[in-house]
Amino acid sequence: MNLDKSKKRIAKKVKMGFKGYPQLSIAYFGDTADIATEVVVTFTAEEGAEPQDQRFAGQSEVREDEVIQSALVKIMERTDAKTVLEVEGVSIKH
């Protein structure tokens, strides 16, 4: 899947807001607020359930990495996530 399609599908799901569980949360991290070199996807099956994290890291901007963005879409589809949340911006890694 190409990069634009992946980003649009993720953005569309994010815009839908909270629709229940299962829920995915996507957060980007980097050494600076300008470049995200890591993304953490948190899956929560149901309210009160233990969240599961999966990390993807890259050498450059992961928001522009076709393989990583396609993987996020595949995770969305496989988990049948009703809600997708995206943390805005890039959090600084400690």
C-alpha angles and dihedrals in degrees: 000000000000123000098251093050092049093049092047093050092050092046091049092053091046091052091055089071126205111351099160134265146003090060133188124198121196121200128176124212135188145155088259133024090249103062127042111208096169137039126197119202115197118197121198115185097195141348110295093013121133108264118234121214129208122186130205121188133189139182092238139020106331092194087067095042109111094202094051095044090049089050090054090054091049090051089050090052098042094049092044087225112198092190128039118186124188123198106226119242129354122304117216114248114233 
